[in-house]
Amino acid sequence: MIDLLYFAWVRERIGLPREGVETDAATVADLVAELRAREERYALAFADLSALRVALDQELSEFDAPLAGVREVAFFPPMTGG
């Protein structure tokens, strides 16, 4: 089981702040592909990966990173200064 956390507009589009999923995905990109195939709200949230960042167990990562041993995946838009 992997905990997925969604922040900002990602959470708004999916309608959940977090959820647990069972997956056989090898990488973050594979996981995203599984989520997109679920239903429209996931497809919309993950339509443009260049507009998203990902953290694995609270460490900023890339979409080609392996999921082996990961317990938490967080998706969020890039942070902006202000």
Secondary structure, DSSP 8 states (H G I E B T S, - for coil): -EEEEE-THHHHHHT-SEEEE----SBHHHHHHHHHHH-HHHHHHTS-GGG-EEEETTEEE-TT-B-TT--EEEEE------
